[in-house]
């Protein structure tokens, strides 16, 4: 008994497998997009509101994790989560990398 498929049948199986993989990747993309959307729609804490108010009062244009900790009294990890939440919401834009990361307000939210 010959277990190998004809070249035409192999092509059909390869195309079907590729279509399955593409559909799977698309589904993963859609789910990740929905999760990001749900996370950005979650209400944020009073601490974030107070921190944003302080930034407006002090007219801060460049925000760092250390500055956020100073303004809100949050730990380093909490400050990072807060800042990432504000980036996900579209209020801040992340600049730089590593220890040099800072955040600026998106142009559309400054006015």
C-alpha positions, 0 to 999 in steps of 0.5 A: 500500500502506497502512503504517499499522496499524488502531487496534486493531492499534496498541493490541495493539503498544503493549500488547506493547511496554509488557509487554516494557519492564516485563519488561526493567525487572524483569529489570534490578532482579532482576540488580541485587539479586543483584549487591548480594547477592553483593557483601555476601556476599563476605568482607571483609578482616582490616583491616575486622575489626580496624577493627570491633574497635577501634571496639568497644574505643573505644566509638565511636558515630559513625564518619567516613571520617577516623576509619576512616582513622585506625583502619585506616591505609587511604587515603581511597578504601579507607576509603570502600569499606570503609564502603560495604561495611559499609553494604551488609552492614547493619552501618552506616547512612549519615547526612548528605550530602557532607562531612558524611557519618557512619556509625552502627551499625544498632540491631539490630547494637549488642547 
